[in-house]
Amino acid sequence: MPDMTSIEPLVSQLPVLAAAGIVAGLLAGLLGIGGGIVLVPAGLIVLGALQVPASVSMHVAIATSSAAIVFSAMSSALAHHRLGSVDWVTVQRWALWTAAGAFAGGVISRYINGDWLRLLFMLLAVFVGFRFLRPTDHQPTAARALPLVAQRGIATLIGLFSAWLGIGGGSFTVPVLTTLGTAVSRAIATSAALGNCIALPATLGFIIAGLDAAGRPPLSIGYVHTPSLVVFALSAMALAPVGARLAHRINQRRLKQLFGVFLWIAALRIATGLMANTS
């Protein structure tokens, strides 16, 4: 049973956790992402307040984000399904492979330096943000026209890198599907449905990887910090359906631009954290 000195700092951080969960849930429905790009930085703030060592804080933040995405993705996917916008054929073809990649990513996460994860996260956000902000005139190819082996390879890599970054895969899946010819609103809905195929096995991998890790905060299961998870999940699930409805009311071009701006803001936030660690 943790003493009051470990509980009081956590209680003081509840507003940060709740606010992050609300934003993550809204973005999960609106942009088809799990919300990890918000939950991970928020988790780092809370873990810093709890004086969790830097050597383990990034892993705990990513693992807890992955666990929360299980709930936000479920809520978002259900809302999009009710709106009839999920491409279930693609979900069927990709689910097993994204899950396998995500589980592998979670298990081997303990061998990856936290700062490298931050850098990878930032570079991803910059690149994908640019992809969504610049106009494109190319003629895309439907995702289902790709050879099945190519689809499986893409799905596995999406799962692997998403697990390492603590995200639901939307930052990869939505750009891939739109590049291959899927309308952005449908890509967002499909990404939301694939979120659990990434988040659940990744979370299991993080739990296994962190069972004997030193420096974890109290009430953690593996690398997953359960108090943060509860607050993240409850607030995210409440807002995900709202975001899903908004996604179907916003102009497709504006929706892509919104996605791009969001990713650049996230990249700036991660870059700030990297500079703070090196100073």
N, C-alpha and C positions, 0 to 999 in steps of 0.2 A: 504493500500500500504506500503510494508516494506521500511524502510529508507536505505541509502547507507551503513550504518554500519552493516546491516544484510546481504546486498548483496555482499559486497567485500570479506568477508571470504569464501562465497560459490563459487564465481568466482575463487578464488585461489585453490579451491579443484576440479575444473573440470577435470584436468588431472588424478586425483585419480579415480574419478567416471568413466571416459571414459576407462581407463586401466582395471578397474575391470569389466566393461561391456563387453569389448572385450574378456577377459579371460573367463568370465562366458558364453558368447555365444559359444566360441570354445568348452568348456567343455560340454555344453548342447548338442551339436551335437555329440561330441566324446564319452561321457560317459553316456548320457541319463539322466543327472542330470540338474536341473534347473539353477544351478550356485549359489545358495544361500550360499554355503560354502565359496564362494569368495565374494559375494556381501555383506553379513552380516558384516564380518570384515572391509571391505572397507567403508561401511556405518557408522560403529562405529568411524572410523578415521575422516570422514567428520563431523559427529555430534559432535565429540569432538572439532574440530576446530570451530564449530558454537556455542560452549559452551552450548550445550543441557544438561540438568541435567542427571546424571547417572541413576536416578530413572526411566527415561522414554526412554533413548537412545537405550537400547537393544530392546525394543518393537517397536520403530520407525524403527530401522535398519531391524528387521525381517519383519515388515509389508511392508516396501518399497521393500525389496528383493522379497517377495511374489508377489507384484504387477508387478515387473520387469519380474518375471518368466512367467507371463501370456504371455508375448511377446516372450521371448526366447524359451519357450516350444512350442509355436505355430510355430515358424520358424523352430525349430529342427524337430518337428513331421512331418511337411510338407515335409522337405527334406528326412527324412527316409521313408515316405510313397511313395515318388517318386522312391525310391530305392527298394520298395517292401518288406520291412523287418518288418513292424509293425504287431503284432498279434492282429487283430481287435476283435477277439472273446473274448480274455481276457480283452481287453479295454472295450468292451460292458458289460461284467460281473462285472467289478470292478468299473466302472466310477461313478455310483450313490453313492456307498458306500464310496469311497475315498472322494467324494465331501462332503458328510454328515459329515464325520470325520473331514475334513479340516475346514468346516464352524464352527463346534463346537469348534475346537481348537482355531480358530481366536477369536470367541466371548469371550471365557473364559480366553484368554491370559492375560488380565489385572490383573487377580488375581494370576498370577504366577511370582515369583521373577526372575529378569533378570539374576542374577548369577546362579540360578538353571537351567535356560535355557542354559546358557553357558556350565555348567557342563554336562548336558545331551547331548548337541551337541558334546562335546569333547569325552565322553565315547562312543557314537555311532560311531564316526569316528575311534577311536582306534579299537573297536571290528570288525567293518566291514572291515577295512583295513587289519587286521590280517586274516580275513576269505578269502580275495582275494589274499593275498600273499602266504599263505601256500598251498602246493599241496593237492589235494583231490582225493581219489580213489573210493568214494562211487558211487553207482548206483542210480541216481536221479529218481524221479517220475514226470511225466508230470504235469504241473500246472492244466490242465483241468481235471485230474483224481481226484483231491481233491474234497470232498463233497462241494456243492455250499455254504452251510452255513459256512464252513471253509474259503472259498475264500472271502466271504463277511466280515467275521470277520477280516481277514488279511487286506483287502482293507480299512476297517474303521480305523484300528489302524495306517496304513500307512498314511492316510489322517490326523488323529489327531496329531501324532507326527511330521509330516512334517510341519504342520501349526505352531506348537509351535516353530520350529527351523527355519522357514523362508526358507525352501528348497522345491524343486519341487518333492521330494519323491524318486528320483533315488537312493539315498544312502540306502534306504530300498528296493525299488521295484526291482532294478537290482540284489542284492544278493538273494532275495526271489525267483525270477524267475529262476535264474541260479541254485540255490539249487534244485529247482523242475524240472530241466531238460531242461530249455530253453537255447539255444545257446546264448553266451554273447552278440553278435552283435544284435540278435533279442530281447533279454531282454532290451538292451539299447534303441532300437527303440520303443518298447512297453512302456517303462518307459517315454520316451519323449512324447508320445501320451497321457499318463495319467497325464502329468504335469499340464495341464490346469484344469483338474478335481480337482486338489488340490489347485493350485495357485489362481484361480478366487474366489471360495467360501471362502478360507482363507483370501484373501484380503478384501472381503466384511465384514467378521467377524471382522477383525482388524479395518476397518473404523468405524463400529458400536461401537466397544469397546473403541475406542479412541476419540470419538466425543467431550467428555467433559473432557478429560485428561489434566491436567496442565503440563506446561513445554515443550510442543511440539514446534518444530521450526516453523518459519513463512512459509506460503504457504503449510501447511499440511492439508490433508483431513483425519480426524480420525488420526490414527497412520502413515499414508502414507505421506512421504515427497515428494511432486510432482516434485521439481526440480531434485532431485537425480533420481527419477523414469524415467524422460524423458531421461536423459543421459545414464542411465543403459540400458534402453529398446532399444534405437536406436543403440548403439554400440553392444549389445548382438545379436540383430536380424541380423546384418550384418555378424557376424561370425559363427552363428549356422549351416548354410548349409555347411560351410567349414569343421567343425568338423564332421558332419554326413558323408561326403565323406571319411574322414580319418578313421572313425570307420570301414568302409568296406574294408580298405586296410591293416589294421594292424592285425598281427597274434592274434588269440583269446586268447592264453595264455599270450602274451605280453600285450594285452588290459586289462586283469584282473589284471596283476601286476601293470600296470600304474594306474588303479583305486585305488588299495591298497596304493600305494605310495602317491598319491594325498590326500587320506583321512588322512594318518598319518601326512602329512605336515599341513593340516588344523587343526588337533587335537593339534599339537604343537603351532600353532598360537593362538588358543583359550586358551590353558593352559597359555601361556605367558600373555594374557589379564587378566585371572583370578588372576595370581600372582601379576600383577601390581595393581589390585583393592584391594588386601589384604595388600599390603605394605604401 
